[in-house]
Amino acid sequence: MTKRIVVVSAGLSVPSSTKLLADKLGDAVERAVGARGQEVDVQHVELRPLAHALADHLLTGFPTGDLAGALEQVRHADALVVVTPVFSASYSGLFKTFFDVLEPGTLDGKPVVIAATAGTARHSLVLDHALRPLFAYLRAVVVPTGVFAASEDFGASDDGSLDKRVQRAAGELAALLGAGSGAPDPAPQRRSVADEFAAPTPFEQLLREAGGDSVR
């Protein structure tokens, strides 16, 4: 079975160091998963073009166009790689908004590599103080190695330590995907908002459930 990996990048500039790191991680994950004999499909979601649609979603409660497609990609992914620039010592608002509008339960048990970029290494604690708690709250399974890249990590003076961190995180993600391939029963699929409108639960049934009566 093909493993679907979605790389979510919240870079704002063009070109973007955040997108560069996302591409490096996506390539490394593809190689690591492939080395285990598994087929892999790596898809990229850039949040910059979705900014207006995300604001509309916050106001209306409904995703449209490319945003709806991006949310479906994440929903059906086997694993995620998420990369954000650092703003005010935390993830960017654009990054947080995307994960705010996911359906509850979308990331339950889903392996995730967390990564961030900033102008200075002083912001590296963002991985453990902001990103890891966020995805723990969303019930994702965050790999042990987070990847932080400061501006100098992309320069000529880079000693290769960034590539080592990228490869280690990719290997950890591949190991989680391999361990999960033999799971006996996948978790039941949660109903999305679209599903609820297409086939709403009868009000009588909701009353019975609220009263503790089992529905047979």
URZIJO-V665319 format. One record per run of one state. SS is the DSSP state (helix for helix, strand for strand, loop for the rest). FROM is the first residue (numbers start at 1). TO is the last residue. Records with the same first field share a line. If there is no record, write none. Layout:
SS: FROM-TO / FROM-TO
This chain:
loop: 1-2 / 10-16 / 36-39 / 47-47 / 61-64 / 77-78 / 88-89 / 92-92 / 101-110 / 119-120 / 124-125 / 138-140 / 143-146 / 155-160 / 181-192 / 199-202 / 211-216
strand: 3-9 / 40-46 / 79-87 / 90-91 / 111-118 / 141-142 / 147-150
helix: 17-35 / 48-60 / 65-76 / 93-100 / 121-123 / 126-137 / 151-154 / 161-180 / 193-198 / 203-210
